Amino acid sequence: MRINSEYRSQSLLELLALKTFVERLRACSVPQDALTWSRFFGALLLVLLVLLFLSGAFLSLYYSPVPGAAYDSVDFVLFNLPFGAVVKGIHHYAWNLLLVVMGLHLMRAFILGAYKAPRQLVWISGVVIMLIVPLFIITGDLLPWDQKGYWSTQVRLSIIGTVPVLGDLFVRLLQGGPLTGIVALTRFYVLHILFLPGVLIFLIAVHFHLIAHRGLSEPLSDGSLPRLKIPFLPDMVNRWLVLFLLVTIILGFISWYWPPPLGDPADPTDSTYVPKPEWWVLFLNQLVAIFKGSLTVIGSAVVPGLLAGLLIALPFLDRSPERNIRKRKMVVVIASIIIVSMLVLSVMGYIEHFGEPHPE
């Protein structure tokens, strides 16, 4: 019976022209520590991205990118569609968790010196992915067409407009006119579900291609012990599927008990509404608040651009082969100053936007 099953499986693979591909996967092996409790941020990121794609595809079946109808469609999913709030909640909480895990993954790679030769392009491709992900949030916030999403988008468009040379062009391309209306909503929707996913899938494929050729970063050890290997298929895939199942169940329970928020419908005439920035962008908002008037460009473009450029250029700025973090004092000090500055700015932004108002 088992022989017949294996025969049918082989015949199906040959029919689909996948036999050679599956045999290569079976012959492929990865380090045993590639997916363990101490090293799983990369696999967790892939889990969250798959969940975001699947939940987003489900939500798009009920979404209508038209002002008014957009809000009603999201309201229907949350309050009338069976398990709609769970799917929407998974989409909501997954991207919040994605940003946290992405930061931890970047920090771990920095601590291990994973950006050093010969893995420079692996680091750069990962940084580019990290810079692309916030664009999903920016385009997705407008889609529910509620007060928070609408006015947050207005603030972001005004900040983008301060960028020299290209800022005004980007605003006109995104908005499609003088006001944020149906054209802007349609363009944000298309970017969110079509163009940005296509770019992200391509970048992830490039990232994995580079990892396959350059390998995973080595643990910080003396190298005296051999690094054990396990088969990619089925061992590594099974571990990832278990992680996928656990994360899905946990986010599902969280979404069941704490459904995602949906504010009042967007009112473009209500200029008194003041949106509060998301936690992940507090430090950038505070930068824009500090540099006002003609200096706004420093907070909106110069400092963020320098930080992004510094991350991308890090493998070429720190070219020593030393990976021990204790012996990379200069790089660690600079990184610590940047992280502390971001935390201080975030705390300042939180106090300003979420702290208790001072009595008059």
PLY file of the C-alpha trace (Angstrom):
ply
format ascii 1.0
element vertex 360
property float x
property float y
property float z
element edge 359
property int vertex1
property int vertex2
end_header
0.00 0.00 0.00
2.82 2.38 0.93
4.68 1.54 -2.29
1.61 2.40 -4.37
1.21 5.69 -2.49
4.85 6.63 -3.10
4.48 5.63 -6.77
1.44 7.84 -7.21
3.23 10.70 -5.47
6.24 10.36 -7.77
3.97 10.16 -10.82
2.16 13.35 -9.76
5.46 15.16 -9.26
6.63 14.08 -12.71
3.31 15.16 -14.23
3.67 18.62 -12.64
7.37 18.79 -13.62
8.28 19.23 -9.94
10.23 16.03 -9.33
13.65 17.62 -9.80
12.70 20.62 -7.66
11.43 18.45 -4.77
14.52 16.22 -4.97
16.72 19.32 -4.65
14.77 20.43 -1.60
15.12 16.99 -0.04
18.85 17.06 -0.68
19.14 20.50 0.87
20.22 20.76 4.49
20.37 23.69 6.90
22.10 24.23 10.26
20.25 22.62 13.14
20.06 25.96 14.95
18.35 27.67 11.98
14.96 27.50 13.74
15.29 27.13 17.50
13.96 29.03 20.53
17.11 31.16 20.56
17.01 31.85 16.83
13.60 32.08 15.23
12.94 35.76 14.48
13.46 35.28 10.74
11.05 32.34 10.61
8.55 34.27 12.76
8.73 37.20 10.34
7.85 34.86 7.46
4.92 33.47 9.50
3.57 36.96 10.16
3.95 37.99 6.52
2.06 34.90 5.34
-0.69 35.62 7.87
-0.89 39.22 6.68
-1.15 38.11 3.05
-3.84 35.50 3.80
-5.94 37.71 6.09
-5.57 40.65 3.70
-6.74 38.53 0.77
-9.80 37.47 2.79
-10.61 41.07 3.78
-10.27 42.26 0.18
-13.17 39.97 -0.79
-15.54 42.20 1.20
-13.85 45.57 0.73
-15.10 48.37 -1.52
-12.56 51.18 -2.17
-15.16 53.95 -2.27
-15.56 56.61 0.47
-18.51 55.69 2.65
-18.81 52.18 1.25
-15.26 51.46 2.46
-16.23 52.14 6.06
-19.44 50.11 5.74
-17.55 47.14 4.29
-15.05 47.13 7.18
-17.92 47.55 9.67
-19.70 44.56 8.08
-16.61 42.36 8.40
-16.12 43.31 12.05
-19.70 43.07 13.32
-21.71 40.91 10.91
-19.41 38.42 9.20
-18.79 35.19 11.16
-15.19 35.23 12.44
-14.64 38.45 10.46
-13.39 40.24 13.57
-10.90 37.41 14.18
-9.47 37.66 10.66
-9.37 41.47 10.83
-7.78 41.20 14.27
-5.10 38.83 13.04
-4.33 41.34 10.28
-4.21 44.18 12.81
-2.11 42.50 15.49
0.19 40.72 13.03
1.59 43.95 11.61
2.15 45.37 15.11
4.03 42.21 16.07
5.82 42.26 12.71
7.41 45.63 13.49
8.59 44.43 16.92
10.04 41.17 15.58
11.64 43.02 12.67
13.46 45.28 15.13
14.58 42.31 17.22
15.75 40.46 14.11
17.78 43.49 13.01
19.25 43.90 16.49
20.26 40.24 16.68
21.92 40.41 13.28
23.82 43.52 14.40
24.98 41.91 17.65
26.21 38.80 15.80
27.96 40.92 13.17
25.86 39.19 10.50
26.35 42.15 8.17
30.04 41.42 7.70
31.62 39.77 4.66
30.54 37.72 2.84
26.95 38.53 3.92
26.82 42.24 3.06
24.06 41.85 0.48
22.01 39.67 2.84
22.04 42.54 5.34
21.26 45.18 2.71
18.33 43.21 1.28
16.96 42.75 4.80
17.23 46.49 5.53
15.42 47.32 2.27
12.60 44.94 3.26
12.42 46.67 6.64
12.08 50.05 4.91
9.33 48.77 2.59
7.10 47.31 5.33
5.98 50.69 6.82
4.57 51.61 3.41
1.98 48.85 3.90
0.88 50.49 7.14
0.77 53.97 5.61
-1.36 52.81 2.68
-3.49 50.49 4.82
-4.45 53.08 7.43
-6.61 55.01 4.96
-8.58 51.97 3.76
-11.15 51.75 6.63
-12.03 55.39 5.85
-12.48 56.24 9.52
-11.49 59.45 11.27
-8.15 58.15 12.51
-7.08 56.73 9.15
-8.21 59.76 7.16
-6.59 62.43 9.29
-3.43 60.39 9.92
-3.08 60.20 6.14
-3.54 63.96 5.88
-0.71 64.49 8.40
1.56 62.06 6.56
0.87 63.68 3.20
1.73 67.09 4.63
5.00 65.68 6.00
5.81 64.03 2.66
5.12 67.37 0.96
8.01 68.95 2.90
10.57 66.66 1.25
12.59 68.74 -1.24
12.20 68.22 -4.99
10.14 65.00 -4.93
7.80 65.62 -1.99
5.12 67.55 -3.86
5.25 65.08 -6.76
4.72 62.12 -4.40
1.75 63.83 -2.76
0.11 64.51 -6.14
0.72 60.93 -7.26
-0.74 59.49 -4.06
-3.63 61.90 -3.69
-4.54 62.19 -7.35
-5.95 65.69 -6.85
-6.21 68.57 -4.39
-8.24 66.52 -1.88
-8.04 63.04 -0.38
-11.04 61.35 -1.95
-11.98 58.39 -4.10
-8.89 58.64 -6.33
-6.56 58.65 -3.34
-8.44 55.77 -1.69
-8.27 53.71 -4.90
-4.55 54.39 -5.33
-3.78 53.50 -1.73
-5.81 50.29 -2.12
-4.01 49.26 -5.31
-0.63 50.02 -3.74
-1.57 48.08 -0.62
-2.85 44.89 -2.25
-0.97 44.80 -5.57
2.18 46.85 -6.09
3.69 46.71 -2.61
3.07 42.94 -2.17
4.71 42.34 -5.54
7.77 44.36 -4.53
7.92 42.66 -1.13
7.69 39.14 -2.57
10.51 39.96 -5.00
12.70 41.36 -2.20
12.03 38.33 0.03
12.98 36.02 -2.85
16.22 37.98 -3.32
16.87 37.82 0.44
16.42 34.03 0.57
18.49 33.60 -2.59
21.37 35.47 -0.95
20.97 33.50 2.29
21.08 30.24 0.32
24.35 31.27 -1.32
25.99 33.08 1.60
24.62 30.93 4.40
23.22 31.79 7.81
25.39 33.78 10.18
27.70 31.65 12.29
27.19 31.53 16.08
29.72 33.43 18.17
31.80 30.42 19.27
35.34 29.22 18.91
34.31 27.00 16.00
35.76 23.86 17.60
32.41 22.04 17.54
30.90 21.00 14.21
27.66 22.72 13.22
25.09 19.95 12.85
22.78 19.90 9.83
19.15 18.85 9.38
17.17 18.24 6.15
15.26 21.26 4.90
12.41 18.99 3.80
10.65 17.83 5.91
12.41 18.76 9.20
12.81 22.52 8.70
9.43 22.89 6.97
7.69 20.97 9.78
9.24 23.25 12.42
8.04 26.31 10.50
4.52 24.87 10.15
4.34 24.27 13.91
5.41 27.87 14.50
2.83 29.07 11.96
0.06 27.09 13.72
1.02 28.37 17.20
1.18 32.03 16.10
-2.15 31.74 14.25
-3.89 30.28 17.32
-2.42 32.89 19.67
-3.32 35.84 17.43
-6.74 34.30 16.82
-7.49 34.15 20.57
-6.22 37.71 21.07
-8.45 38.92 18.23
-11.44 37.04 19.65
-11.19 38.71 23.06
-9.85 42.10 21.90
-11.33 42.89 18.46
-9.46 45.49 16.39
-10.65 49.09 16.76
-12.76 50.98 14.23
-13.48 54.65 14.85
-16.19 56.92 13.50
-16.59 57.34 9.73
-14.19 59.83 8.13
-15.43 63.42 8.05
-13.19 65.57 5.80
-14.94 68.71 7.11
-14.05 67.98 10.76
-10.72 69.83 10.99
-10.89 69.70 14.81
-9.97 66.01 14.87
-6.33 65.54 15.90
-5.00 62.04 15.13
-2.55 60.44 17.53
0.56 58.86 15.99
1.11 55.12 16.12
3.69 53.82 18.60
6.19 52.88 15.89
6.34 56.40 14.43
6.40 58.42 17.65
10.08 59.33 17.34
9.65 60.52 13.74
6.63 62.62 14.68
8.63 64.16 17.51
11.46 64.99 15.11
8.99 66.83 12.86
7.61 68.64 15.92
11.09 69.74 17.02
12.20 71.06 13.63
9.54 73.55 12.62
9.09 76.00 9.78
11.90 75.97 7.24
13.72 73.31 9.31
10.89 70.77 8.98
12.79 69.00 6.21
15.44 67.98 8.77
12.94 65.90 10.73
10.91 64.70 7.75
13.68 63.77 5.31
17.28 64.47 6.40
17.44 62.51 9.68
15.32 59.52 8.49
17.33 59.44 5.25
20.63 59.46 7.15
19.47 56.64 9.43
18.36 54.51 6.47
21.59 55.25 4.61
23.66 54.40 7.68
21.96 51.01 8.02
22.49 50.19 4.35
26.12 51.35 4.40
27.00 49.61 7.69
28.77 46.58 6.07
31.06 48.99 4.22
31.66 51.31 7.18
32.61 48.45 9.52
34.77 46.22 7.33
36.85 44.53 10.03
36.35 40.75 10.27
35.82 41.00 14.04
32.31 39.84 15.04
32.62 39.83 18.83
30.46 42.71 20.04
32.87 43.48 22.89
35.58 44.24 20.34
33.40 46.49 18.18
33.18 49.34 20.67
32.93 52.25 18.22
30.05 50.75 16.23
28.25 49.67 19.42
28.56 53.15 20.96
27.16 54.84 17.84
24.30 52.32 17.62
23.53 52.77 21.33
23.39 56.56 20.96
20.95 56.23 18.03
18.72 53.72 19.85
18.65 55.77 23.07
17.85 58.93 21.08
14.95 57.16 19.36
13.64 55.90 22.69
13.86 59.36 24.27
12.06 60.93 21.31
9.40 58.20 21.49
8.84 58.84 25.20
8.61 62.58 24.55
6.10 61.93 21.77
4.07 59.59 23.97
3.88 62.14 26.79
2.88 64.86 24.33
0.15 62.88 22.56
-1.05 60.38 25.17
-0.16 61.98 28.51
-2.79 63.51 30.74
-3.59 67.10 29.71
-2.29 69.76 32.04
-4.98 71.62 33.97
-5.60 75.13 32.73
0 1
1 2
2 3
3 4
4 5
5 6
6 7
7 8
8 9
9 10
10 11
11 12
12 13
13 14
14 15
15 16
16 17
17 18
18 19
19 20
20 21
21 22
22 23
23 24
24 25
25 26
26 27
27 28
28 29
29 30
30 31
31 32
32 33
33 34
34 35
35 36
36 37
37 38
38 39
39 40
40 41
41 42
42 43
43 44
44 45
45 46
46 47
47 48
48 49
49 50
50 51
51 52
52 53
53 54
54 55
55 56
56 57
57 58
58 59
59 60
60 61
61 62
62 63
63 64
64 65
65 66
66 67
67 68
68 69
69 70
70 71
71 72
72 73
73 74
74 75
75 76
76 77
77 78
78 79
79 80
80 81
81 82
82 83
83 84
84 85
85 86
86 87
87 88
88 89
89 90
90 91
91 92
92 93
93 94
94 95
95 96
96 97
97 98
98 99
99 100
100 101
101 102
102 103
103 104
104 105
105 106
106 107
107 108
108 109
109 110
110 111
111 112
112 113
113 114
114 115
115 116
116 117
117 118
118 119
119 120
120 121
121 122
122 123
123 124
124 125
125 126
126 127
127 128
128 129
129 130
130 131
131 132
132 133
133 134
134 135
135 136
136 137
137 138
138 139
139 140
140 141
141 142
142 143
143 144
144 145
145 146
146 147
147 148
148 149
149 150
150 151
151 152
152 153
153 154
154 155
155 156
156 157
157 158
158 159
159 160
160 161
161 162
162 163
163 164
164 165
165 166
166 167
167 168
168 169
169 170
170 171
171 172
172 173
173 174
174 175
175 176
176 177
177 178
178 179
179 180
180 181
181 182
182 183
183 184
184 185
185 186
186 187
187 188
188 189
189 190
190 191
191 192
192 193
193 194
194 195
195 196
196 197
197 198
198 199
199 200
200 201
201 202
202 203
203 204
204 205
205 206
206 207
207 208
208 209
209 210
210 211
211 212
212 213
213 214
214 215
215 216
216 217
217 218
218 219
219 220
220 221
221 222
222 223
223 224
224 225
225 226
226 227
227 228
228 229
229 230
230 231
231 232
232 233
233 234
234 235
235 236
236 237
237 238
238 239
239 240
240 241
241 242
242 243
243 244
244 245
245 246
246 247
247 248
248 249
249 250
250 251
251 252
252 253
253 254
254 255
255 256
256 257
257 258
258 259
259 260
260 261
261 262
262 263
263 264
264 265
265 266
266 267
267 268
268 269
269 270
270 271
271 272
272 273
273 274
274 275
275 276
276 277
277 278
278 279
279 280
280 281
281 282
282 283
283 284
284 285
285 286
286 287
287 288
288 289
289 290
290 291
291 292
292 293
293 294
294 295
295 296
296 297
297 298
298 299
299 300
300 301
301 302
302 303
303 304
304 305
305 306
306 307
307 308
308 309
309 310
310 311
311 312
312 313
313 314
314 315
315 316
316 317
317 318
318 319
319 320
320 321
321 322
322 323
323 324
324 325
325 326
326 327
327 328
328 329
329 330
330 331
331 332
332 333
333 334
334 335
335 336
336 337
337 338
338 339
339 340
340 341
341 342
342 343
343 344
344 345
345 346
346 347
347 348
348 349
349 350
350 351
351 352
352 353
353 354
354 355
355 356
356 357
357 358
358 359
